[in-house]
């Protein structure tokens, strides 16, 4: 779960984003998508969505499930691109799935990355309605942690304070502002 600072800006109708880790290392800086008529509302919405991808446990869980490897074994640039693509697929209803896949694949630096990104995102599109998540019946706290993208320690704390009402709080907590 990298702590990061995210910047987003528009130049000549293109939206760019850059995520910096707490140590100041750039995760990526590439064109995220093209907006013909980028207005302030669209930019503010995208800033919020992009800020959210940095801490999306759900995206990392899905990526690892489809890639069959740990996030630490995936190049940070590719991981950031995949998070962006999944953000568009799952959370940005105005972006068609094919465009999310296509534009994210364009971020790849070489053919190997293109194929990997394409495979993961196409599988996410195919299984969009039933993404891989922890089994709720086996570990409800782990499920809520991943589903709502909230650290497990926080979920357990909420459960200790609010019991069955913890999930309602997590829904509000994870809702974009």
Order of alpha helices (4+ residues) and beta strands (2+ residues): beta-beta-beta-alpha-alpha-alpha-alpha-alpha-alpha-alpha-alpha
